[in-house]
Structure formats: structure tokens, C-alpha cells
Amino acid sequence: RLEVPPAALAEPLVTGSDEAVHVVRRSRVSRGQPVASELLYIPAASVPDLSGIDAPSGAARARAVLRELQHLELERQENAVELGSAGADEARELDRLPGAPVLVVTTRYIARGRTAALSVATYRADTCRLTFGDSGGVEIHHGPERQAS
């Protein structure tokens, strides 16, 4: 779907404050339980060939946006990880109570010197483990619920 992103994301997306972008919502499930909810924001300039696609919204349009995004040659990605607490929407999607601890991973994908897409993924803090590679990449591993020790 096309929508105006939150003001805090307009700067990293390099869009105007009232410029609509493509938004794709994805959920990740492991062993039958939700572990992450992701919003992927894609500036229209990153996928200009979408004007001829017949699917105006829904899953077919989301697949078309992702397919077009894959044609870009990504130069790099920038990751940021924050500890947060689940808002009402995230809690519902992750089957947690509002205020439950979450990890928010923001990834900015760069192509042709500009932001091609921005991902904001919210992970259940009790089911994931992050590892950081030598190249700066972040890997996310899912497992059973963990108790703090």
C-alpha cells in the first residue's frame, strides 16, 4: 500500500514529509509462533516500474514491490538495534502483552547512493538472539522462549 511514513522516517528515507512511499508489512513465524513484525518502506523512486502493475493493493502488490526491489543492485546496508517495549499493535502481532520487551532492528538499504528501502523490524526479545559479524552484518536467530538468568 502507499502511505506517508512517520515523520521520524522521512529523513532516512530522503523523502518529503508528505510524500507517500510503498509500505509492505511482513510477519515472521518460527515453530508456529510469531517472532517478528516488519514494516518495509520503499520510496516510489526505488521501484518506478510499478505504475503498470494491475494489483492496486494487497498481497499481489506487496509481491510486485518486493520483486522490483530485488532488481536493484544494493551497495550496502546500515543496521541499528534498539531495545524497546511493544506498543499495542506490535504486541497484538507478536502475541505479547503491551509493554513486553522487544528488539527493534532498523535496516537502511542503499542503492545508487540513495536509500532504496528502510526496514523497521520488531522482534520478540524472549525468542531471538542477535550476532554481529566481522563485516558489521547482523544475524538474527530464533529459538524457544528464554528466561533471563
Backbone as a chain_set.jsonl record, in Angstrom:
{"seq": "RLEVPPAALAEPLVTGSDEAVHVVRRSRVSRGQPVASELLYIPAASVPDLSGIDAPSGAARARAVLRELQHLELERQENAVELGSAGADEARELDRLPGAPVLVVTTRYIARGRTAALSVATYRADTCRLTFGDSGGVEIHHGPERQAS", "coords": {"N": [[0.84, -1.179, 0.0], [0.349, 2.319, -0.451], [1.522, 4.948, 1.537], [1.987, 7.78, 3.709], [4.987, 7.931, 5.41], [5.882, 7.675, 8.96], [6.954, 10.739, 10.499], [9.528, 10.605, 11.625], [10.821, 8.811, 9.995], [11.016, 9.952, 7.518], [13.345, 11.456, 7.05], [15.604, 9.515, 7.014], [14.635, 8.08, 4.827], [14.844, 9.897, 2.861], [12.766, 11.448, 1.774], [10.071, 13.715, 1.067], [8.171, 15.317, 3.688], [5.484, 14.824, 3.311], [5.338, 12.941, 1.351], [4.232, 10.028, -0.199], [5.076, 6.586, 0.294], [5.818, 3.188, -0.701], [4.556, 0.642, 1.352], [5.263, -2.339, 2.896], [4.076, -4.899, 4.818], [5.316, -7.44, 6.819], [5.31, -10.639, 8.417], [7.076, -12.749, 10.655], [7.4, -16.122, 11.458], [8.163, -18.689, 13.741], [8.339, -22.036, 14.463], [5.576, -22.098, 14.649], [4.892, -19.874, 16.168], [4.56, -16.308, 16.375], [7.402, -14.297, 15.76], [8.458, -11.958, 14.826], [7.677, -8.742, 13.473], [7.552, -6.83, 10.614], [7.946, -3.717, 8.987], [8.379, -2.524, 5.838], [9.605, 0.141, 4.158], [9.464, 1.731, 1.09], [10.686, 4.028, -1.089], [8.931, 5.566, -3.802], [10.538, 6.21, -5.974], [12.443, 4.217, -5.962], [11.283, 2.0, -7.06], [10.236, 2.448, -9.817], [8.898, 1.169, -11.918], [6.42, 0.226, -11.186], [4.042, 1.412, -11.932], [2.642, 0.272, -14.044], [1.524, -2.036, -13.037], [-1.163, -4.205, -12.352], [-2.255, -4.816, -9.848], [-3.622, -3.039, -7.346], [-3.413, -3.033, -4.56], [-2.843, -4.971, -1.545], [-1.708, -8.42, -1.146], [-0.692, -9.183, -3.678], [0.269, -6.798, -4.771], [2.223, -6.186, -2.856], [4.017, -8.3, -3.295], [4.806, -7.613, -5.891], [6.12, -5.158, -5.438], [8.274, -6.038, -3.839], [9.516, -7.756, -5.667], [10.349, -5.947, -7.671], [12.119, -4.442, -6.143], [14.16, -6.256, -5.727], [15.548, -6.171, -8.099], [17.3, -4.109, -7.927], [20.698, -3.122, -7.502], [22.132, -3.478, -4.612], [24.255, -1.472, -2.679], [25.123, -1.311, -0.055], [24.219, -1.905, 3.411], [22.847, -0.411, 6.333], [22.68, -0.945, 9.756], [20.774, -0.663, 12.752], [20.217, -1.318, 16.156], [17.852, -1.439, 18.704], [16.646, -1.541, 22.054], [13.344, -1.936, 23.095], [9.869, -1.391, 23.978], [6.892, -3.185, 23.441], [4.357, -1.694, 21.569], [0.757, -1.316, 21.363], [-0.096, -2.328, 18.806], [2.174, -3.826, 17.903], [2.386, -5.644, 20.021], [0.023, -7.127, 19.744], [0.459, -8.313, 17.215], [2.695, -9.862, 17.796], [1.838, -11.579, 19.703], [2.043, -10.892, 22.44], [1.975, -9.1, 25.576], [1.082, -5.614, 25.787], [3.835, -3.441, 26.213], [5.702, -5.414, 26.577], [9.114, -6.564, 26.371], [11.004, -5.785, 23.453], [13.101, -6.132, 20.543], [14.189, -3.753, 18.305], [15.045, -3.616, 15.047], [16.485, -1.641, 12.739], [16.981, -1.28, 9.362], [18.71, 0.169, 6.775], [18.726, 0.215, 3.367], [20.966, 0.769, 0.765], [21.211, 1.943, -2.531], [22.615, 2.939, -5.589], [23.647, 5.203, -4.363], [21.56, 6.235, -2.818], [18.79, 5.978, -0.5], [17.24, 2.974, -0.852], [15.39, 1.409, 0.41], [13.818, 1.079, 3.623], [13.802, -0.773, 6.48], [11.918, -1.593, 9.309], [12.018, -3.667, 11.805], [10.434, -5.49, 14.31], [11.223, -7.488, 16.946], [10.407, -10.225, 19.084], [11.792, -10.118, 22.211], [12.22, -12.296, 23.812], [12.652, -14.513, 22.275], [14.67, -14.314, 20.416], [18.058, -14.024, 19.243], [20.779, -11.987, 18.658], [23.565, -11.814, 16.509], [26.677, -10.384, 15.673], [28.564, -9.929, 12.84], [31.985, -9.889, 11.523], [31.97, -8.172, 9.357], [30.138, -6.321, 10.032], [27.539, -7.012, 9.701], [24.281, -8.08, 10.834], [22.985, -10.931, 12.304], [20.03, -12.723, 12.891], [18.748, -14.986, 15.103], [16.309, -17.419, 15.812], [14.637, -18.98, 18.491], [13.434, -21.137, 21.143], [11.417, -19.693, 23.823], [13.226, -17.719, 26.152], [14.521, -17.469, 29.45], [15.604, -14.851, 31.529], [18.803, -14.866, 33.079]], "CA": [[0.0, 0.0, 0.0], [1.052, 3.601, -0.435], [1.147, 5.807, 2.653], [3.013, 8.712, 4.168], [5.644, 7.301, 6.56], [6.018, 8.536, 10.14], [7.905, 11.842, 10.293], [10.884, 10.193, 12.02], [11.423, 8.007, 8.932], [11.136, 10.731, 6.277], [14.744, 11.85, 6.841], [16.429, 8.423, 6.473], [14.113, 7.675, 3.521], [15.126, 11.018, 1.968], [11.519, 11.81, 1.097], [9.409, 14.868, 1.664], [7.376, 14.937, 4.858], [4.144, 14.393, 2.906], [5.492, 12.074, 0.18], [3.837, 8.642, 0.059], [6.012, 5.519, -0.07], [5.235, 1.853, -0.639], [4.758, 0.01, 2.655], [4.99, -3.776, 2.886], [4.084, -5.468, 6.167], [5.621, -8.873, 6.808], [5.396, -11.293, 9.724], [7.947, -13.926, 10.686], [6.894, -17.125, 12.39], [9.079, -19.796, 13.994], [7.686, -23.1, 15.226], [4.166, -21.783, 14.832], [4.631, -18.672, 16.961], [5.105, -15.093, 15.763], [8.644, -13.834, 16.382], [8.819, -10.622, 14.353], [6.79, -7.99, 12.601], [8.405, -5.896, 9.877], [7.408, -2.755, 8.037], [9.395, -2.174, 4.854], [9.232, 1.386, 3.497], [10.193, 1.81, -0.169], [10.336, 5.228, -1.856], [8.432, 5.273, -5.15], [11.651, 6.332, -6.921], [13.215, 2.968, -5.964], [10.575, 0.989, -7.863], [9.421, 3.254, -10.73], [8.167, 0.364, -12.895], [5.177, -0.299, -10.621], [2.849, 2.095, -12.437], [1.911, -0.594, -14.962], [1.058, -3.261, -12.378], [-2.614, -4.189, -12.187], [-2.674, -5.018, -8.463], [-3.507, -1.764, -6.648], [-3.089, -3.199, -3.141], [-2.89, -6.343, -1.069], [-0.534, -9.295, -1.23], [-0.131, -9.172, -5.035], [1.052, -5.556, -4.909], [3.403, -6.336, -1.994], [4.964, -9.168, -4.014], [5.334, -6.848, -7.025], [7.079, -4.192, -4.893], [9.471, -6.785, -3.435], [10.165, -8.255, -6.886], [11.042, -4.809, -8.286], [13.223, -4.059, -5.258], [15.241, -7.23, -5.911], [16.299, -5.833, -9.31], [18.303, -3.089, -7.613], [22.0, -3.589, -7.016], [22.368, -2.825, -3.332], [25.661, -1.181, -2.395], [25.393, -1.636, 1.345], [23.108, -1.706, 4.326], [23.208, 0.124, 7.636], [21.797, -1.529, 10.766], [20.728, -0.121, 14.11], [19.437, -2.188, 17.036], [17.422, -0.756, 19.92], [15.742, -2.232, 22.956], [12.128, -1.152, 23.245], [8.726, -2.106, 24.537], [5.867, -3.362, 22.412], [3.132, -0.907, 21.587], [-0.446, -2.144, 21.235], [-0.108, -3.048, 17.525], [3.242, -4.833, 17.898], [2.044, -6.68, 20.999], [-1.01, -7.981, 19.141], [1.072, -9.096, 16.141], [3.696, -10.779, 18.343], [1.184, -12.393, 20.731], [2.626, -10.483, 23.721], [1.246, -8.022, 26.233], [1.681, -4.299, 25.56], [4.928, -3.155, 27.132], [6.672, -6.515, 26.594], [10.379, -6.149, 25.752], [11.228, -6.126, 22.046], [14.277, -5.585, 19.881], [13.814, -3.082, 17.065], [16.181, -3.598, 14.128], [16.227, -0.757, 11.607], [17.971, -1.525, 8.311], [18.614, 1.082, 5.63], [19.354, -0.374, 2.184], [21.461, 1.835, -0.106], [21.477, 1.593, -3.934], [22.882, 4.137, -6.407], [23.916, 6.331, -3.488], [20.359, 6.728, -2.135], [18.04, 4.982, 0.258], [16.334, 2.192, -1.692], [14.335, 0.904, 1.29], [14.089, 1.151, 5.053], [13.065, -1.815, 7.194], [11.818, -1.488, 10.767], [11.564, -4.992, 12.241], [10.272, -5.602, 15.756], [11.391, -8.892, 17.335], [10.186, -10.608, 20.475], [13.093, -10.211, 22.876], [12.354, -13.575, 24.515], [12.834, -15.634, 21.347], [15.697, -14.093, 19.399], [19.437, -13.741, 19.633], [21.47, -11.271, 17.593], [25.018, -11.947, 16.441], [27.251, -9.369, 14.801], [29.717, -10.455, 12.12], [33.134, -9.003, 11.329], [31.666, -7.179, 8.328], [29.14, -5.392, 10.546], [26.197, -7.532, 9.488], [23.554, -8.601, 11.984], [22.217, -12.15, 12.06], [19.009, -12.914, 13.909], [18.444, -16.401, 15.283], [15.088, -17.612, 16.595], [14.61, -20.215, 19.256], [12.367, -21.154, 22.145], [11.454, -18.599, 24.786], [14.354, -17.78, 27.089], [14.381, -16.767, 30.72], [16.82, -14.13, 31.913], [19.495, -15.554, 34.171]], "C": [[0.881, 1.236, 0.0], [0.569, 4.402, 0.77], [2.305, 6.733, 2.989], [3.653, 8.09, 5.409], [5.646, 8.233, 7.77], [7.118, 9.574, 9.914], [9.338, 11.438, 10.619], [11.585, 9.396, 10.924], [11.62, 8.784, 7.636], [12.589, 11.109, 6.002], [15.595, 10.689, 6.339], [15.935, 7.909, 5.118], [14.443, 8.709, 2.446], [13.9, 11.307, 1.103], [10.986, 13.078, 1.751], [8.505, 14.409, 2.795], [5.968, 14.478, 4.496], [4.172, 13.486, 1.677], [5.157, 10.623, 0.541], [4.91, 7.675, -0.434], [5.249, 4.199, -0.049], [5.55, 1.275, 0.733], [4.343, -1.45, 2.532], [5.116, -4.263, 4.322], [4.333, -6.964, 6.042], [5.68, -9.381, 8.24], [6.318, -12.484, 9.597], [7.457, -14.841, 11.792], [7.943, -18.218, 12.52], [8.374, -20.792, 14.9], [6.245, -22.739, 15.588], [3.873, -20.556, 15.677], [5.243, -17.446, 16.284], [6.358, -14.649, 16.508], [9.029, -12.425, 15.931], [7.724, -10.048, 13.472], [7.652, -6.934, 11.925], [7.564, -4.975, 9.016], [8.561, -2.342, 7.139], [8.876, -0.969, 4.077], [10.102, 1.551, 2.259], [9.764, 3.075, -0.915], [9.906, 4.853, -3.278], [9.549, 5.337, -6.182], [12.487, 5.055, -6.995], [12.592, 1.906, -6.859], [9.654, 1.697, -8.864], [8.573, 2.438, -11.698], [6.842, -0.174, -12.368], [3.925, 0.326, -11.208], [2.022, 1.211, -13.359], [1.351, -1.858, -14.331], [-0.42, -3.139, -12.062], [-3.07, -4.279, -10.735], [-2.52, -3.711, -7.677], [-3.111, -1.898, -5.182], [-3.092, -4.682, -2.795], [-1.613, -7.111, -1.321], [0.111, -9.265, -2.614], [0.727, -7.925, -5.25], [2.323, -5.646, -4.063], [4.453, -7.201, -2.684], [5.596, -8.423, -5.186], [6.378, -5.834, -6.556], [8.374, -4.907, -4.53], [10.242, -7.303, -4.644], [10.952, -7.133, -7.565], [12.251, -4.389, -7.452], [14.416, -4.993, -5.435], [16.082, -6.936, -7.153], [17.388, -4.789, -9.048], [19.598, -3.741, -7.155], [22.314, -2.819, -5.742], [23.863, -2.665, -3.089], [26.034, -1.58, -0.976], [24.105, -1.519, 2.146], [23.655, -1.207, 5.655], [22.19, -0.389, 8.642], [21.895, -0.771, 12.078], [19.823, -1.037, 14.923], [19.12, -1.41, 18.307], [16.562, -1.692, 20.752], [14.522, -1.344, 23.124], [11.057, -1.95, 23.95], [7.615, -2.092, 23.501], [4.698, -2.414, 22.632], [1.948, -1.843, 21.362], [-0.444, -2.96, 19.944], [0.941, -4.15, 17.488], [2.912, -5.976, 18.845], [1.02, -7.653, 20.417], [-0.394, -8.882, 18.067], [2.035, -10.153, 16.668], [3.135, -11.673, 19.448], [1.825, -12.155, 22.102], [1.709, -9.439, 24.346], [1.882, -6.684, 25.862], [2.731, -4.023, 26.632], [5.961, -4.26, 27.219], [7.962, -6.058, 25.921], [10.495, -6.65, 24.315], [12.579, -5.569, 21.616], [13.803, -4.979, 18.568], [15.075, -2.964, 16.212], [15.783, -2.747, 12.923], [17.358, -0.958, 10.602], [17.695, -0.581, 7.154], [19.411, 0.47, 4.491], [19.705, 0.748, 1.213], [21.735, 1.269, -1.498], [21.632, 2.894, -4.711], [23.039, 5.388, -5.54], [22.723, 6.891, -2.742], [19.689, 5.605, -1.363], [17.064, 4.286, -0.677], [15.157, 1.683, -0.876], [14.792, 1.053, 2.731], [13.193, 0.133, 5.741], [13.083, -1.511, 8.685], [11.184, -2.794, 11.233], [11.549, -5.043, 13.762], [10.266, -7.077, 16.115], [11.029, -9.091, 18.794], [11.547, -10.809, 21.127], [13.298, -11.56, 23.551], [12.611, -14.751, 23.582], [13.949, -15.423, 20.338], [17.043, -13.761, 20.023], [20.093, -13.078, 18.434], [22.95, -11.587, 17.662], [25.516, -10.955, 15.4], [28.51, -9.926, 14.177], [30.829, -9.429, 11.99], [32.843, -7.891, 10.323], [30.617, -6.174, 8.796], [27.719, -5.864, 10.347], [25.593, -8.078, 10.773], [22.818, -9.854, 11.555], [21.253, -12.332, 13.214], [18.635, -14.384, 13.93], [17.215, -16.512, 16.174], [15.152, -18.946, 17.305], [13.463, -20.176, 20.239], [12.501, -19.964, 23.091], [12.594, -18.811, 25.762], [13.995, -17.011, 28.348], [15.685, -16.043, 31.001], [17.48, -14.862, 33.072], [20.11, -14.573, 35.135]], "O": [[2.039, 1.18, 0.414], [-0.633, 4.526, 1.003], [3.449, 6.494, 2.601], [2.949, 7.754, 6.361], [5.437, 9.438, 7.629], [8.095, 9.308, 9.215], [10.27, 11.888, 9.951], [12.813, 9.31, 10.917], [12.325, 8.315, 6.742], [13.025, 11.088, 4.851], [16.264, 10.844, 5.318], [16.719, 7.364, 4.342], [14.333, 8.424, 1.254], [13.985, 11.396, -0.122], [11.403, 13.455, 2.846], [8.119, 13.241, 2.852], [5.319, 13.806, 5.298], [3.142, 13.285, 1.033], [5.732, 10.06, 1.473], [5.564, 7.917, -1.448], [4.174, 4.099, 0.542], [6.673, 1.4, 1.223], [3.226, -1.761, 2.12], [6.146, -4.06, 4.965], [3.667, -7.663, 5.278], [6.051, -8.649, 9.158], [6.346, -13.153, 8.564], [7.144, -14.405, 12.9], [8.544, -18.628, 11.527], [7.876, -20.435, 15.967], [5.767, -23.035, 16.683], [2.706, -20.226, 15.886], [6.318, -17.533, 15.691], [6.378, -14.625, 17.738], [9.839, -11.768, 16.585], [6.962, -10.768, 12.826], [8.401, -6.222, 12.594], [6.591, -5.4, 8.394], [9.593, -1.869, 7.614], [7.838, -1.044, 3.419], [11.329, 1.518, 2.35], [8.61, 3.187, -1.328], [10.458, 3.93, -3.878], [9.519, 4.599, -7.167], [13.173, 4.832, -7.992], [13.285, 1.019, -7.358], [8.433, 1.567, -8.779], [7.61, 2.968, -12.253], [6.197, -0.967, -13.053], [2.832, -0.198, -10.994], [0.807, 1.388, -13.444], [0.756, -2.677, -15.031], [-0.88, -2.109, -11.568], [-4.182, -3.853, -10.423], [-1.395, -3.315, -7.371], [-2.532, -0.972, -4.615], [-3.316, -5.534, -3.654], [-0.576, -6.541, -1.661], [1.337, -9.317, -2.719], [1.799, -8.005, -5.85], [3.39, -5.224, -4.509], [5.64, -6.876, -2.663], [6.788, -8.581, -5.449], [7.411, -5.667, -7.205], [9.457, -4.435, -4.874], [11.473, -7.292, -4.651], [12.09, -7.34, -7.987], [13.289, -4.021, -8.003], [15.562, -4.562, -5.307], [17.215, -7.406, -7.25], [18.293, -4.613, -9.864], [19.587, -4.785, -6.502], [22.711, -1.655, -5.788], [24.637, -3.605, -3.27], [27.114, -2.116, -0.727], [23.062, -1.101, 1.643], [24.774, -1.536, 6.049], [20.984, -0.286, 8.42], [22.966, -0.299, 12.462], [18.783, -1.481, 14.436], [20.002, -0.801, 18.912], [15.839, -2.532, 20.215], [14.654, -0.13, 23.28], [11.306, -3.044, 24.456], [7.427, -1.112, 22.78], [4.128, -2.339, 23.721], [2.137, -3.046, 21.188], [-0.753, -4.152, 19.968], [0.647, -5.277, 17.091], [3.13, -7.142, 18.516], [1.147, -8.866, 20.584], [-0.688, -10.076, 18.014], [2.182, -11.217, 16.066], [3.878, -12.441, 20.06], [2.114, -13.103, 22.832], [0.775, -8.959, 23.705], [3.091, -6.618, 25.644], [2.535, -4.335, 27.807], [6.996, -4.083, 27.862], [7.917, -5.25, 24.994], [10.133, -7.785, 24.005], [13.124, -4.659, 22.241], [13.09, -5.63, 17.805], [16.042, -2.305, 16.595], [14.861, -3.091, 12.183], [18.535, -0.825, 10.937], [16.586, -0.537, 6.62], [20.612, 0.231, 4.617], [18.858, 1.575, 0.874], [22.405, 0.246, -1.638], [20.869, 3.839, -4.51], [22.625, 6.482, -5.923], [22.846, 7.927, -2.088], [19.994, 4.428, -1.559], [16.166, 4.92, -1.231], [14.052, 1.539, -1.398], [15.985, 1.141, 3.02], [11.97, 0.174, 5.601], [14.131, -1.208, 9.254], [9.981, -3.006, 11.081], [12.527, -4.684, 14.418], [9.412, -7.832, 15.65], [11.306, -8.238, 19.637], [12.362, -11.591, 20.638], [14.434, -11.936, 23.837], [12.773, -15.879, 24.048], [14.159, -16.278, 19.478], [17.142, -13.29, 21.156], [19.969, -13.565, 17.31], [23.531, -11.626, 18.747], [24.865, -10.718, 14.383], [29.425, -10.349, 14.884], [30.646, -8.252, 12.303], [33.401, -6.798, 10.421], [30.243, -5.274, 8.043], [26.78, -5.193, 10.775], [26.312, -8.486, 11.686], [22.104, -9.844, 10.552], [21.609, -12.123, 14.374], [18.255, -14.957, 12.909], [17.088, -15.794, 17.166], [15.668, -19.924, 16.765], [12.614, -19.287, 20.178], [13.545, -19.316, 23.157], [12.893, -19.94, 26.151], [13.258, -16.027, 28.305], [16.762, -16.578, 30.734], [16.801, -15.41, 33.94], [20.732, -14.98, 36.117]]}, "num_chains": 1, "name": "protein.A"}
